Each structure stands twice: as structure tokens, then as C-alpha cells.
Amino acid sequence: MTSTIAIDSAVMLRRNLKHVLRSPDSMITAIALPVMLMLLFVYVFGGAINTGSEYIDYVVPGIILLCAGFGASTTAVSVSSDMKDGVIDRFRTLAISPSSVLTGHVLASVVRNVLTTAIVVVVALIMGFRPTSDPLRWLGVAAVIVAFVFAMSYLSTALGLLAKNPEAASGFTFAIMFLPYVSTAFVPAETMPSWLQGFARHQPVTPIIETVRGLLLGTPLGNSAAIALAWCLGIAAAGFVWSNWLYRRKTAS
């Protein structure tokens, strides 16, 4: 049974990756938006923001998470499009595992977003980003990013199933895109209004950003890595349960 699910998931993964290759505009957008924001913050706002270090070194970890979050949110649109176009009804007539349909979307999201994030990191290095991490810490960064994308992708899958159409799915994922802006991605939390600092420090994205920043730049991690892992596991578990429940409910008839 397990091997069957794995094979079916691999088939769905290949299907979704083919869709990505046939829609290069979505890949270009996923890369262009974070790069444009990085250019904006570094060259336009960076001179006015004091973080105690080179601003590009401070902001790149946040841009990396923003890139990953944006890419994961597009999964909601893909899932909603499948539901609206009727392809799910076609899948129901085939001898495939129902869960493999969702797993294929999530795994394709991970592959797509790891690639786009790597391109954004290369652009950041060209712009002057200078991490001090060793190969082991780079592996840690990759693991954190994959865990974050995996969690956000499952949450986006659930939102795509919840939405009535792709346009609504895109709107539902707005919160995912908004969270990095109210975190320590672009400015330290202590520079924000006092009523906002608590939310900025304790929302899911901040410990993940601080973990990536610490691994890349050698700053103290504290307990941010454990908190980041807990958030990723919690979001992934909630997204998995929610998306599979919604999928069974929508395909029950």
C-alpha cells in the first residue's frame, strides 16, 4: 500500500512539474518579485535603516523566506484550478491513491520553490551578500527552508480546496504573503511600535527568519531553531489534516 501511494505521488509530482515547465511566466514572477523587493529594500530603503550591520546581510534571510512563502502560496491557485476544471473527477475514475493528488502538488511546490530560492540567493551574492556560514550550516539553512515550504504548501493546499475558484484561492493566501512584513525580516522588532512588537516576535515567520539569519551570518540562535521547527511541524500537520479532510469531503459525492 505504501509503495503504491509513493508511485502515485511520483506520477502526480511529474504531472505538476510539467505544468510548471509549460507556464514559465509563473516561475519568472516567483523569482522577479523577491528580487525586485530585495533591490528596493537594499538600494532605496537600506541607507535609512540601521540594523547594526550591513543591511543587505540583514535583509536577505527575510527575502529568502518571502520568496519561499510566495511560491508556496501559488499552490493554492493550482489546487483550486484542478478542482474547478474537473480534472479531479477524472482522477477519481483512475486506480490511484486519493492522497497522492495532494502530495503531488505539495512536492512540486517544494521542488519549484527550492529552485527559485536558490536563484534569489545567487542574485543576493552578486549584490554583495556575504554569509559566513560553513557547508554544514548551509545544509541547515536548506533544511529550514524545505521545512517551511513544505508546511506552507500543505496549508496553501487546504486553502485552495477551501476556495470556490482560483481568484479566491489567491486572496486566501494573502495572509501568508503579509506575515514576513510584520516580522524581523526587514527591520528589528524593537524599532516597531510597542503594541506591534509582541506580534512581530511571536508570529510563525520570525523564529524561522532568525534561524536562517543565525545559520547564514553566525548570529546567536538561542531557542529560535526549536521554535521554528515546532511551527513548521505544527503548520504542516494542520495543513495535512485539513487538506485531506476537505479533499475527501469535496470528492465524496
C-alpha positions as CSV (number, residue, x, y, z in Angstrom):
1,M,0.0,0.0,0.0
2,T,2.8,2.4,0.9
3,S,4.7,1.7,-2.3
4,T,1.5,2.3,-4.3
5,I,1.0,5.7,-2.7
6,A,4.6,6.6,-3.3
7,I,4.4,5.6,-7.0
8,D,1.1,7.5,-7.4
9,S,2.6,10.6,-5.7
10,A,5.6,10.4,-8.0
11,V,3.3,10.4,-11.0
12,M,1.4,13.4,-9.7
13,L,4.6,15.2,-8.9
14,R,5.8,14.7,-12.5
15,R,2.4,16.0,-13.8
16,N,2.7,19.2,-11.7
17,L,6.3,19.8,-12.7
18,K,5.3,19.5,-16.3
19,H,2.7,22.2,-15.7
20,V,5.4,24.4,-14.2
21,L,7.6,24.0,-17.3
22,R,4.6,24.8,-19.5
23,S,4.0,28.0,-17.6
24,P,7.4,29.7,-17.3
25,D,5.6,33.0,-16.5
26,S,4.7,31.8,-13.0
27,M,8.4,30.9,-12.4
28,I,9.5,34.3,-13.7
29,T,7.1,36.0,-11.3
30,A,8.2,33.9,-8.4
31,I,11.8,35.0,-9.0
32,A,11.2,38.5,-10.1
33,L,9.0,39.7,-7.1
34,P,11.6,38.8,-4.4
35,V,14.5,40.1,-6.4
36,M,12.6,43.4,-7.0
37,L,11.8,43.7,-3.3
38,M,15.5,43.0,-2.5
39,L,16.6,45.7,-4.8
40,L,14.1,48.1,-3.4
41,F,14.9,47.5,0.3
42,V,18.7,47.4,-0.2
43,Y,19.2,50.3,-2.6
44,V,16.2,52.5,-1.8
45,F,15.4,52.0,1.9
46,G,18.6,50.4,3.1
47,G,20.5,53.6,3.6
48,A,17.9,54.9,6.1
49,I,17.6,51.6,8.1
50,N,20.1,50.9,10.9
51,T,20.4,47.3,11.9
52,G,23.9,47.4,13.3
53,S,25.4,45.6,10.3
54,E,25.3,45.8,6.5
55,Y,21.6,46.0,5.6
56,I,21.9,43.5,2.7
57,D,23.2,40.9,5.2
58,Y,20.3,41.6,7.5
59,V,17.5,41.6,4.9
60,V,18.5,38.7,2.6
61,P,17.3,36.0,5.1
62,G,13.9,37.7,5.2
63,I,13.8,37.9,1.4
64,I,14.6,34.2,1.2
65,L,11.6,33.4,3.4
66,L,9.4,35.8,1.5
67,C,10.3,34.1,-1.8
68,A,9.5,30.7,-0.3
69,G,6.2,31.9,1.1
70,F,5.2,33.5,-2.2
71,G,6.0,30.4,-4.1
72,A,4.1,28.1,-1.7
73,S,1.0,30.3,-1.9
74,T,0.7,29.7,-5.6
75,T,0.0,26.1,-4.8
76,A,-3.5,27.2,-3.6
77,V,-4.2,28.5,-7.1
78,S,-3.0,25.3,-8.7
79,V,-5.2,23.1,-6.4
80,S,-8.2,25.3,-6.9
81,S,-7.8,25.3,-10.7
82,D,-7.7,21.5,-10.6
83,M,-10.9,21.4,-8.6
84,K,-12.7,23.9,-10.9
85,D,-11.5,22.4,-14.2
86,G,-12.9,19.0,-13.3
87,V,-9.6,17.1,-13.6
88,I,-10.1,15.8,-10.1
89,D,-13.3,14.0,-11.3
90,R,-11.1,12.3,-13.9
91,F,-8.6,11.2,-11.3
92,R,-11.4,9.7,-9.3
93,T,-12.1,7.3,-12.1
94,L,-8.5,6.0,-12.1
95,A,-6.9,3.5,-9.8
96,I,-4.7,5.9,-7.9
97,S,-4.4,6.8,-4.2
98,P,-6.6,9.9,-3.4
99,S,-3.9,11.4,-1.2
100,S,-1.3,11.3,-4.0
101,V,-3.1,14.1,-5.8
102,L,-2.4,16.5,-2.9
103,T,1.0,15.1,-2.2
104,G,2.0,15.7,-5.8
105,H,1.0,19.4,-5.5
106,V,3.0,19.8,-2.3
107,L,6.1,18.1,-3.5
108,A,6.0,20.1,-6.8
109,S,5.8,23.2,-4.7
110,V,8.9,22.2,-2.7
111,V,10.9,21.5,-5.8
112,R,9.8,24.7,-7.5
113,N,10.4,26.9,-4.5
114,V,13.8,25.4,-3.7
115,L,14.9,26.2,-7.2
116,T,13.6,29.8,-7.2
117,T,15.0,30.4,-3.7
118,A,18.4,29.2,-4.9
119,I,18.3,31.7,-7.8
120,V,17.4,34.5,-5.4
121,V,20.4,33.6,-3.1
122,V,22.7,33.8,-6.2
123,V,21.3,37.2,-7.1
124,A,21.9,38.3,-3.4
125,L,25.5,37.1,-3.6
126,I,26.0,39.1,-6.7
127,M,24.6,42.2,-5.0
128,G,27.1,41.9,-2.1
129,F,25.5,39.5,0.4
130,R,28.3,37.9,2.3
131,P,27.3,34.9,4.6
132,T,29.8,33.5,7.0
133,S,28.3,30.0,7.3
134,D,30.2,26.7,6.6
135,P,28.8,23.9,4.5
136,L,27.1,22.3,7.5
137,R,25.2,25.5,8.3
138,W,24.2,25.8,4.6
139,L,22.7,22.4,4.9
140,G,20.8,23.6,8.0
141,V,19.5,26.6,6.0
142,A,18.3,24.3,3.3
143,A,16.6,22.1,5.8
144,V,14.8,25.0,7.4
145,I,13.7,26.4,4.0
146,V,12.4,23.0,2.8
147,A,10.5,22.5,6.1
148,F,9.0,26.0,5.8
149,V,8.0,25.5,2.2
150,F,6.5,22.0,2.9
151,A,4.4,23.5,5.8
152,M,3.2,26.5,3.8
153,S,2.5,24.3,0.8
154,Y,0.2,22.0,2.7
155,L,-1.5,25.0,4.3
156,S,-1.9,26.5,0.8
157,T,-3.3,23.2,-0.5
158,A,-6.1,23.4,2.2
159,L,-6.8,27.0,1.3
160,G,-7.0,26.0,-2.4
161,L,-9.6,23.3,-1.6
162,L,-11.5,25.7,0.6
163,A,-11.7,28.4,-2.1
164,K,-14.5,28.3,-4.7
165,N,-12.3,29.5,-7.5
166,P,-8.6,30.3,-8.2
167,E,-9.2,34.0,-7.7
168,A,-10.5,33.4,-4.2
169,A,-7.6,31.0,-3.5
170,S,-5.2,33.7,-4.4
171,G,-6.9,36.1,-1.9
172,F,-6.9,33.5,0.8
173,T,-3.1,33.2,0.7
174,F,-2.7,37.0,1.2
175,A,-2.0,36.4,4.9
176,I,0.9,34.1,4.0
177,M,2.4,36.9,2.0
178,F,1.7,39.5,4.6
179,L,3.4,37.8,7.6
180,P,7.0,38.4,6.6
181,Y,6.4,42.2,6.5
182,V,5.3,42.2,10.2
183,S,8.3,40.2,11.4
184,T,12.0,40.8,11.8
185,A,12.5,40.2,8.1
186,F,13.2,43.8,7.2
187,V,13.7,45.7,10.5
188,P,14.4,44.6,14.1
189,A,11.3,44.2,16.2
190,E,12.4,46.8,18.7
191,T,12.1,49.5,16.0
192,M,8.3,48.9,15.7
193,P,5.6,50.4,17.8
194,S,5.3,48.8,21.2
195,W,1.8,47.4,20.5
196,L,3.2,45.6,17.4
197,Q,6.4,44.2,18.8
198,G,4.8,41.3,20.6
199,F,3.1,40.0,17.5
200,A,6.3,40.5,15.4
201,R,8.4,38.5,17.8
202,H,5.9,35.6,18.3
203,Q,4.4,35.0,15.0
204,P,5.5,31.9,13.0
205,V,7.8,33.6,10.4
206,T,10.1,35.5,12.9
207,P,11.8,32.4,14.5
208,I,12.2,30.9,11.1
209,I,13.9,34.0,9.8
210,E,16.1,34.4,12.9
211,T,17.2,30.7,12.4
212,V,18.1,31.3,8.8
213,R,19.9,34.5,9.7
214,G,21.8,32.9,12.5
215,L,22.9,30.0,10.4
216,L,24.0,32.3,7.5
217,L,25.6,35.0,9.5
218,G,26.7,33.3,12.7
219,T,24.5,35.3,15.0
220,P,23.2,33.6,18.2
221,L,20.4,31.2,17.5
222,G,19.1,30.9,21.1
223,N,15.9,28.8,21.0
224,S,14.7,30.1,17.6
225,A,15.6,26.9,15.8
226,A,13.5,24.8,18.1
227,I,10.6,27.2,17.9
228,A,11.0,27.4,14.1
229,L,10.9,23.6,13.8
230,A,7.8,23.4,16.1
231,W,6.0,26.0,13.9
232,C,6.8,24.2,10.7
233,L,5.7,20.8,12.1
234,G,2.5,22.3,13.5
235,I,1.6,24.1,10.3
236,A,2.4,21.1,8.2
237,A,0.4,18.7,10.4
238,A,-2.6,21.1,10.4
239,G,-2.4,21.6,6.7
240,F,-2.2,17.9,6.0
241,V,-5.2,17.0,8.2
242,W,-7.3,20.0,6.9
243,S,-6.5,19.5,3.2
244,N,-7.2,15.7,3.3
245,W,-10.4,16.3,5.1
246,L,-11.5,18.9,2.6
247,Y,-10.5,16.7,-0.3
248,R,-12.5,13.7,1.0
249,R,-15.5,16.0,1.6
250,K,-15.4,17.6,-1.9
251,T,-14.9,14.3,-3.7
252,A,-17.3,12.2,-1.6
253,S,-20.3,12.6,-4.0
